[in-house]
Amino acid sequence: MSFQNLLIEHKDRIQYIIINRESKLNALNNAAIAELHTAFYEAFHNPGVGGIIVTGAGQKAFVAGADISEFAGANAAAGGEIARQGQTKVFDQIENGSKPVIAAINGFALGGGLELAMACHIRVAAETAKMGLPEVTLGLIPGYGGTQRLTQLAGKGKAMEMIMTADMITAAEALQCGLVNHVVSQDELLPKAEEILNKILLRAPLAVASAITAVNAATKAGVNGFETEIEEFSKCFATKDLEEGIAAFLEKRKPVFKGK
């Protein structure tokens, strides 16, 4: 499928999803949100894709927020629907996806852009990147899961400060508070994201999917994460990959996993 707001590129088993609205600092409008849903659905169901890297076009912005012009005139009900649709169709879709997703934060990640990055499983930032949730300067709060995921990643105190002050933080500060996993130079950003993803792609795909499910369960209200871990652990015993992993270990060779 061709997209108007995204670029899709493939590098072996890695799929790049690039938000391509550089003149708008890659802001997410309704069309881009819809396209992201489709792009991730297709990537998660494509057997040739092992993992995904999300980034923004150019070097200035990852995603500099939502397209605020589309919020004008919306009432409370419409506002709730904007948040619900975005969360369920894109942000939760990414977080709960069966394949690893890495955000390569190449520039400003603000508002919905930071929320997009936080929905990904791992975040790598260029040292020049800046991040923040400035919604209260508009009379809003984050609506795409930002209040929840920032609290989970950086802690309640840091989330309160960032959201209520609307201040941006540097990549170095984001690393210090646990918001991102790695900070590298702009030139090293995509190679670092690929390095991490290629390492993951050497592991058993079904086990990686189970690990995503189990780790996510730790932050889901009403879900017993320990029981989820037991269930996912159990599922692994029904896979050919476990047989291969054990055989390779005993035979002192590298395993060849097939995702079965």
C-alpha positions in Angstrom: 0.0 0.0 0.0 1.2 3.5 -0.8 1.0 6.2 1.9 0.8 10.0 1.7 2.3 10.7 5.1 4.7 7.8 5.6 7.7 6.3 3.9 8.2 2.5 4.2 11.6 1.1 3.7 13.0 -2.4 4.1 16.5 -3.5 5.1 16.6 -7.3 5.2 14.2 -8.2 8.0 14.0 -4.7 9.4 11.1 -2.4 8.3 11.4 1.3 8.6 8.3 3.4 9.1 9.2 7.0 8.6 6.8 9.8 9.3 7.2 12.0 6.2 5.7 15.4 6.9 9.0 17.2 7.2 7.6 20.7 6.3 5.2 20.2 9.3 7.9 18.9 11.6 6.3 15.5 11.0 3.2 16.4 13.1 0.6 13.7 13.3 -2.7 14.6 11.6 -5.7 12.3 11.4 -4.5 10.9 8.0 -1.1 10.1 9.4 -2.6 8.4 12.4 -4.8 6.2 10.1 -1.8 5.4 8.0 0.3 4.4 11.0 -2.4 2.0 12.0 -2.3 0.4 8.6 1.5 0.4 8.3 1.9 -1.3 11.7 -0.9 -3.8 11.0 0.8 -4.8 7.8 4.3 -5.0 9.4 3.1 -7.1 12.3 1.4 -9.6 9.9 4.2 -9.7 7.3 6.3 -12.8 7.9 9.2 -11.2 6.2 9.4 -8.4 8.8 11.2 -9.3 12.0 11.1 -5.9 13.6 10.4 -2.2 13.0 12.2 1.1 13.4 10.1 4.3 13.6 11.7 7.6 12.9 10.9 11.0 11.4 12.0 12.5 8.0 14.9 14.9 8.2 17.0 15.7 11.2 14.9 18.4 12.9 12.0 16.4 14.2 10.9 12.9 15.1 7.4 14.1 15.5 6.7 17.5 16.9 3.2 16.7 18.2 -0.3 16.3 16.9 -1.7 18.6 14.2 -3.5 21.0 16.6 -5.5 22.7 13.8 -7.6 19.5 13.7 -8.6 20.0 17.3 -10.3 23.4 16.7 -14.1 23.3 17.3 -14.1 19.8 18.9 -16.4 19.4 21.9 -15.7 17.1 24.9 -17.2 14.0 23.2 -15.2 14.6 20.1 -12.0 15.2 22.1 -12.6 11.9 23.9 -13.0 10.1 20.6 -9.8 11.6 19.2 -7.8 10.3 22.2 -9.6 6.9 22.2 -9.1 6.3 18.5 -5.4 7.3 18.6 -4.7 5.2 21.7 -6.4 2.0 20.6 -5.5 2.1 16.8 -1.9 3.2 17.0 -0.2 3.6 20.4 -1.7 0.5 22.1 -1.3 -1.4 18.8 2.5 -0.6 18.9 3.0 -1.4 22.6 1.1 -4.7 22.3 2.5 -5.7 18.9 4.1 -9.1 18.5 7.3 -7.8 17.0 10.0 -5.4 18.5 9.5 -1.7 17.7 12.4 0.7 18.2 11.9 4.5 18.1 14.9 6.3 16.6 14.3 9.8 17.9 16.2 12.1 15.5 14.9 15.5 16.7 12.0 17.1 18.5 9.7 14.5 20.1 6.9 16.6 21.5 3.3 15.8 22.6 2.0 13.0 20.4 5.5 12.5 19.1 6.9 11.6 22.5 3.8 9.5 23.1 4.6 7.6 19.9 8.2 7.0 21.0 7.0 5.9 24.5 4.6 3.4 22.9 7.6 1.7 21.2 9.5 -1.0 23.1 12.9 0.6 23.0 14.0 4.2 22.4 17.3 5.5 21.0 17.8 9.2 20.8 20.2 11.5 18.9 22.2 13.7 21.3 20.5 16.7 19.8 17.0 15.5 20.4 14.6 17.2 22.8 11.5 15.8 24.3 8.5 17.1 26.1 4.7 17.0 26.7 3.6 20.7 26.2 -0.1 20.1 26.1 -0.9 22.2 29.1 0.3 25.3 27.2 -2.8 24.7 25.0 -5.2 24.0 27.8 -4.9 20.2 27.2 -3.2 17.2 28.8 -1.5 14.4 26.9 -4.2 12.2 25.3 -2.3 9.4 23.6 -1.2 7.6 26.7 1.5 10.1 27.7 0.4 10.5 31.4 0.6 6.8 31.9 3.7 5.8 29.9 5.8 8.7 31.1 5.0 7.8 34.7 5.9 4.1 34.0 9.2 5.0 32.3 10.4 8.0 34.3 8.5 7.8 37.5 5.6 9.8 39.0 7.6 12.8 40.1 9.4 13.4 36.8 6.1 12.8 34.9 4.3 15.4 37.1 7.1 17.9 36.5 7.4 17.5 32.8 3.6 17.5 32.2 2.7 20.4 34.5 5.6 22.7 33.5 5.5 21.7 29.8 9.3 22.0 29.8 11.4 20.1 27.2 14.3 17.9 28.3 17.5 17.1 26.5 18.4 13.6 25.3 21.0 13.3 28.1 18.3 14.2 30.7 16.0 11.6 29.1 18.6 9.0 29.4 19.2 9.9 33.1 15.5 9.5 34.0 15.0 6.3 32.0 12.9 7.8 29.2 15.3 6.6 26.5 17.6 3.6 26.4 20.6 5.1 24.5 21.9 8.4 23.3 24.2 8.6 20.3 25.3 11.1 17.7 22.9 11.9 14.8 25.1 9.9 12.4 25.0 6.9 14.8 21.3 6.9 15.4 20.0 4.5 12.8 23.0 2.2 13.0 22.5 1.9 16.7 18.8 1.2 16.3 19.7 -1.4 13.7 22.4 -2.9 15.9 19.9 -3.5 18.7 17.2 -4.8 16.4 19.5 -7.2 14.6 20.6 -8.6 17.9 16.9 -9.2 18.8 16.4 -10.8 15.4 18.9 -13.5 16.3 16.6 -14.6 19.2 13.5 -16.9 19.0 10.7 -14.7 17.5 7.9 -16.4 19.4 9.8 -16.1 22.7 10.4 -12.4 21.9 6.6 -12.0 21.4 5.9 -13.7 24.7 8.5 -11.5 26.4 6.7 -8.4 25.1 3.4 -9.7 26.4 4.8 -10.6 29.8 6.7 -7.3 30.4 3.7 -5.3 29.3 1.5 -7.2 31.9 3.6 -5.6 34.7 1.9 -2.2 34.0 -1.6 -3.3 33.2 -4.3 -2.7 35.8 -6.1 -5.8 36.9 -3.7 -8.1 35.2 -1.5 -10.5 37.3 1.8 -10.2 35.6 3.2 -13.2 37.3 0.4 -15.4 35.9 0.9 -13.9 32.5 4.6 -14.8 32.7 3.7 -18.3 33.6 1.3 -18.6 30.7 3.8 -17.2 28.2 6.6 -19.4 29.6 4.3 -22.4 29.1 3.5 -21.5 25.5 7.2 -21.6 24.7 7.2 -25.3 25.4 4.9 -25.9 22.5 7.3 -24.4 20.0 9.8 -25.9 17.7 12.1 -23.0 18.5 12.5 -24.2 22.1 13.5 -27.6 20.8 16.0 -25.9 18.5 17.3 -23.7 21.3 17.9 -26.6 23.6 19.5 -28.8 20.9 21.8 -25.9 19.9 22.8 -25.3 23.5 23.6 -29.0 24.1 25.4 -29.3 20.8 27.4 -26.1 21.5 26.3 -24.4 18.3 24.3 -21.3 17.4 20.5 -21.9 17.1 18.6 -21.3 13.9 15.1 -20.2 14.9 12.2 -20.3 12.5 9.4 -18.8 14.5 7.5 -22.0 14.8 
